[in-house]
Amino acid sequence: MNTDFPGRWIGGVTLVLGPVVLCAGLLLRHLATVTALTPQQREWAEAQPFAAYGQLLAYTVEPALFALAYAVFALGALLLLPAFIALAQRVGGGLAFWGATLLAAGLFARLYFAGADQTAFQLTEVIGLDQATSAIMKEYVDISYGPWLVPVWASVGQYAGSLLLAVAAWRSGLLGTARAVMLLLAGGTWMGVLKSASIPDALVAGLLCVALVPLGVRILADRPLTPPGRSKVLSW
């Protein structure tokens, strides 16, 4: 019996669901913006120095859709925490554990940003779009960086952690070259408050699904994770 946290079932389920839900959240965030804003409004939003202007405007048009999109995205980040821990447990070694720890820090940062997003959206309902936008953008840097810069430093963990875990998984043979590169690319997804999502963002998250979902299925089926005798460089 596997007694390592998070265990076979939690690890397998979250390896399957985590990247899929995150990808769905990114796609919903993009579709919510496209649905809410007219072409002229999107052009105006793209001309602004921060995506927050367009996100706040779009929320006032489609609040229910935006709430769904941001909630699904936050849920995906939450599910990835045990998924990355399960991946590191099966890779083993200090490199994998450091990678998973840094990735966990990045996911905690995402939840901080999700709280800031929700606060900003609710502020538009209390004092109106114009006043809320003015107040939020006046303090946008401090809101995004967080107290003592802890969230912004934690967010760096996503980039460093994905590199370490991808290298460790490749070296162990658990992930081939192709899927290790997919895990690394997914680690480059933006971090921050009131960010807009795009189709390329969703596609990169889709690569994370390709990298992790088969592994989760194998864990749930209790099948061998690394087929023997394969090439380490040209490998899946």
C-alpha positions as CSV (number, residue, x, y, z in Angstrom):
1,M,0.0,0.0,0.0
2,N,1.3,3.5,-0.9
3,T,1.4,5.5,2.3
4,D,3.2,8.6,0.8
5,F,1.2,11.8,0.7
6,P,-1.1,12.4,-1.2
7,G,-1.5,8.7,-2.0
8,R,-2.5,6.8,-5.1
9,W,-6.1,8.0,-5.4
10,I,-5.7,11.6,-4.5
11,G,-2.5,11.9,-6.6
12,G,-4.0,10.1,-9.6
13,V,-7.2,12.0,-9.6
14,T,-5.6,15.4,-9.2
15,L,-3.0,14.6,-11.9
16,V,-6.0,14.0,-14.2
17,L,-8.3,16.8,-13.1
18,G,-5.8,19.5,-12.1
19,P,-4.4,20.4,-15.5
20,V,-7.8,19.9,-17.2
21,V,-9.6,22.2,-14.8
22,L,-6.8,24.8,-15.1
23,C,-7.0,24.7,-18.9
24,A,-10.8,25.1,-18.8
25,G,-10.4,28.1,-16.5
26,L,-8.0,29.8,-18.9
27,L,-10.3,29.1,-21.8
28,L,-13.3,30.4,-19.9
29,R,-11.4,33.6,-18.9
30,H,-10.6,34.3,-22.5
31,L,-14.2,33.5,-23.7
32,A,-15.7,35.7,-20.9
33,T,-13.7,38.7,-22.1
34,V,-14.5,38.1,-25.7
35,T,-18.2,37.7,-24.9
36,A,-18.5,40.7,-22.6
37,L,-16.6,43.3,-24.7
38,T,-17.4,44.7,-28.1
39,P,-14.6,44.9,-30.7
40,Q,-14.2,48.6,-29.9
41,Q,-14.0,48.0,-26.1
42,R,-11.4,45.2,-26.7
43,E,-9.3,47.6,-28.8
44,W,-9.5,50.1,-26.0
45,A,-8.6,47.6,-23.4
46,E,-5.6,46.4,-25.3
47,A,-4.3,50.0,-25.5
48,Q,-4.3,50.3,-21.7
49,P,-1.0,49.8,-19.8
50,F,-2.6,46.9,-17.7
51,A,-5.1,44.2,-18.6
52,A,-6.9,45.1,-15.4
53,Y,-8.8,47.9,-17.1
54,G,-10.4,45.6,-19.6
55,Q,-11.1,42.8,-17.0
56,L,-12.9,45.2,-14.7
57,L,-15.0,46.6,-17.5
58,A,-15.8,43.1,-18.8
59,Y,-16.8,41.9,-15.3
60,T,-19.5,44.6,-15.1
61,V,-21.0,43.3,-18.3
62,E,-20.9,39.6,-17.6
63,P,-20.4,39.2,-13.8
64,A,-21.8,35.6,-13.6
65,L,-19.6,34.4,-16.4
66,F,-16.5,36.0,-15.0
67,A,-17.2,34.6,-11.6
68,L,-17.4,31.1,-13.1
69,A,-14.2,31.6,-15.2
70,Y,-12.1,32.9,-12.3
71,A,-13.5,30.2,-9.9
72,V,-12.7,27.4,-12.3
73,F,-9.2,28.8,-12.8
74,A,-8.6,29.0,-9.0
75,L,-9.9,25.5,-8.6
76,G,-7.5,24.2,-11.2
77,A,-4.6,25.8,-9.3
78,L,-5.8,24.2,-6.0
79,L,-6.0,20.8,-7.6
80,L,-2.5,21.0,-9.0
81,L,-1.0,21.2,-5.5
82,P,-1.4,17.5,-4.6
83,A,-0.8,16.6,-8.3
84,F,2.7,18.1,-8.3
85,I,3.4,16.6,-4.9
86,A,2.4,13.2,-6.3
87,L,4.6,13.7,-9.3
88,A,7.6,14.6,-7.1
89,Q,7.0,11.5,-4.9
90,R,7.1,9.2,-7.9
91,V,10.2,10.9,-9.3
92,G,12.0,10.9,-6.0
93,G,15.2,12.8,-5.0
94,G,16.0,16.3,-3.9
95,L,15.7,17.9,-7.3
96,A,12.1,16.8,-7.6
97,F,11.2,17.8,-4.0
98,W,12.7,21.2,-4.5
99,G,10.8,21.6,-7.7
100,A,7.4,20.6,-6.2
101,T,8.0,22.9,-3.2
102,L,8.7,25.9,-5.4
103,L,5.7,25.0,-7.6
104,A,3.5,24.8,-4.4
105,A,4.7,28.3,-3.5
106,G,3.6,29.5,-6.9
107,L,0.2,28.0,-6.5
108,F,-0.2,29.7,-3.2
109,A,0.6,32.9,-4.9
110,R,-2.1,32.2,-7.5
111,L,-4.7,31.9,-4.7
112,Y,-3.5,35.2,-3.3
113,F,-4.0,36.8,-6.7
114,A,-7.5,35.1,-6.9
115,G,-8.5,36.8,-3.7
116,A,-7.3,40.2,-5.0
117,D,-9.3,39.5,-8.2
118,Q,-12.4,38.8,-6.3
119,T,-12.0,41.9,-4.1
120,A,-11.5,44.1,-7.2
121,F,-14.6,42.7,-8.9
122,Q,-16.8,43.1,-5.8
123,L,-15.6,46.7,-5.4
124,T,-17.1,47.5,-8.8
125,E,-20.5,46.5,-7.5
126,V,-20.1,48.6,-4.3
127,I,-18.8,51.9,-5.7
128,G,-19.2,51.6,-9.4
129,L,-16.8,50.8,-12.3
130,D,-15.1,54.2,-12.6
131,Q,-14.4,54.7,-8.9
132,A,-13.3,51.1,-8.5
133,T,-11.0,51.2,-11.5
134,S,-9.4,54.5,-10.3
135,A,-8.9,53.2,-6.8
136,I,-7.5,49.8,-7.9
137,M,-5.2,51.2,-10.5
138,K,-3.8,53.8,-8.1
139,E,-2.7,50.9,-5.8
140,Y,-2.3,48.3,-8.4
141,V,1.4,47.6,-7.8
142,D,1.1,47.3,-4.1
143,I,-2.0,45.0,-4.5
144,S,-0.2,42.8,-7.0
145,Y,3.0,42.5,-5.1
146,G,1.3,41.9,-1.7
147,P,2.6,42.5,1.8
148,W,6.4,42.4,2.0
149,L,6.4,41.2,-1.6
150,V,5.7,37.7,-0.3
151,P,3.2,36.7,-3.1
152,V,5.3,38.1,-5.9
153,W,8.4,36.2,-4.6
154,A,6.3,33.1,-4.2
155,S,5.1,33.4,-7.8
156,V,8.7,33.0,-9.0
157,G,8.5,29.5,-7.6
158,Q,6.3,28.5,-10.5
159,Y,9.0,29.2,-13.1
160,A,12.0,27.8,-11.1
161,G,9.9,24.8,-9.8
162,S,8.7,23.7,-13.2
163,L,12.2,23.7,-14.5
164,L,13.5,21.6,-11.6
165,L,10.6,19.1,-11.6
166,A,10.7,18.7,-15.4
167,V,14.4,18.0,-15.3
168,A,14.1,15.6,-12.4
169,A,11.1,13.7,-14.1
170,W,13.1,13.4,-17.3
171,R,16.2,12.2,-15.6
172,S,14.2,9.6,-13.8
173,G,12.5,8.4,-17.0
174,L,9.1,9.1,-15.6
175,L,8.5,11.7,-18.3
176,G,10.1,11.5,-21.7
177,T,11.6,14.5,-23.4
178,A,8.4,15.6,-25.0
179,R,6.3,15.6,-21.9
180,A,9.1,17.1,-19.8
181,V,9.2,20.0,-22.2
182,M,5.4,20.4,-22.0
183,L,5.6,20.6,-18.2
184,L,8.4,23.2,-18.5
185,L,6.4,25.3,-21.0
186,A,3.3,25.3,-18.8
187,G,5.4,26.7,-16.0
188,G,5.7,29.9,-18.0
189,T,2.0,30.9,-17.7
190,W,1.6,34.4,-16.4
191,M,1.0,35.3,-12.8
192,G,-0.7,38.3,-11.3
193,V,-3.8,40.3,-10.5
194,L,-6.6,40.8,-13.1
195,K,-4.7,39.3,-16.0
196,S,-6.3,38.5,-19.3
197,A,-6.2,35.0,-20.8
198,S,-5.6,34.1,-24.4
199,I,-6.0,31.1,-26.7
200,P,-2.2,30.4,-26.5
201,D,-2.5,30.4,-22.7
202,A,-5.2,27.7,-22.9
203,L,-3.1,25.7,-25.4
204,V,-0.1,25.8,-23.1
205,A,-2.3,24.5,-20.3
206,G,-3.5,21.8,-22.8
207,L,0.2,20.7,-23.1
208,L,0.2,20.2,-19.3
209,C,-2.9,18.0,-19.7
210,V,-1.0,15.9,-22.3
211,A,2.0,15.7,-19.9
212,L,0.2,14.8,-16.7
213,V,-3.1,13.1,-17.5
214,P,-1.6,9.8,-18.8
215,L,0.5,9.6,-15.7
216,G,-2.5,10.1,-13.5
217,V,-4.4,7.4,-15.4
218,R,-1.5,5.0,-15.0
219,I,-1.3,5.7,-11.2
220,L,-5.1,5.1,-10.9
221,A,-4.8,1.9,-12.9
222,D,-1.8,0.8,-10.8
223,R,0.2,0.2,-14.0
224,P,4.0,0.6,-14.4
225,L,4.9,4.2,-14.9
226,T,8.1,3.9,-17.0
227,P,8.2,1.5,-19.9
228,P,11.6,-0.2,-20.1
229,G,14.2,0.1,-22.8
230,R,13.2,3.4,-24.4
231,S,15.5,6.1,-25.8
232,K,16.0,8.9,-23.2
233,V,16.4,11.7,-25.6
234,L,13.8,10.9,-28.3
235,S,11.1,9.8,-25.9
236,W,7.5,10.5,-25.0
